[in-house]
Amino acid sequence: MDFSSVDTQLVANLALMLLIGMGPKIALVPFLDMTKNLDAQKKKEVGTKMVMIATITALVLFGIGHFLMRLLHISGGAIGVAGGIILLILALQMFASPGKKHEEKEDVSLIDHHQIAIYPLAIPYLLNPVGIAVLIVASSKVENIMGVGIVVGLVLAVALLDLLVFRNMDKLSKRLTPTKLIISEVVFGILLAALAVELVVKGLGSLGVLDLPAHH
């Protein structure tokens, strides 16, 4: 992620990573599972609060990420490896148990819906390890106000998409059959696993553990 020359390729790559790291797909099934017993108004409240918390957290991470890296002596490579490992665990769960009900572990009906909007829906489902890693690394790489504006603008754009999706989940859920959800979970789980491996490999390359070819 090189902000020394801001171009369309950088913006496109950053947008794609933020869509994966903060977009609606990973949080979709958990949201449907955890809010299925709530009425339409409470679902909208959960969706709105979830997006707000994830967005505020994302902007704070971007604002203090560079400081945290220097304070804790953490490199971008280490963040990439850690984020990749956590994402791989999440991806394997999606692939191995598509459509698994999240309330099997805990009766979410006994939990305040505002609480589940914060955890686990806002973090780590909506703002997931990819988004966290990208924002912290971007914080250490931006070199001018244009770079800051691009990152903040993309975060807000993805947040707007999330808000549109989760505030209208009642309408969208009618088109999401169990079969479609299971297929999408499996496919997306495989793609996320591949991305997780890529994050780990690039992180190890940055740390000097692996000697990567030039095209990496």
Secondary structure, 3 states (H helix, E strand, C coil): CCCCCCCHHHHHHHHHHHHHHHCCHHHHHHHHHHHCCCCHHHHHHHHHHHHHHHHHHHHHHHHHHHHHHHHHCCCHHHHHHHHHHHHHHHHHHHHHCCCCCHHHCCCHHHCCHHHHHHHHHHHHHHCCHHHHHHHHHHHHHCCCHHHHHHHHHHHHHHHHHHHHHHHCHHHHHCCCCHHHHHHHHHHHHHHHHHHHHHHHHHHHHHCCCCCCCCCC
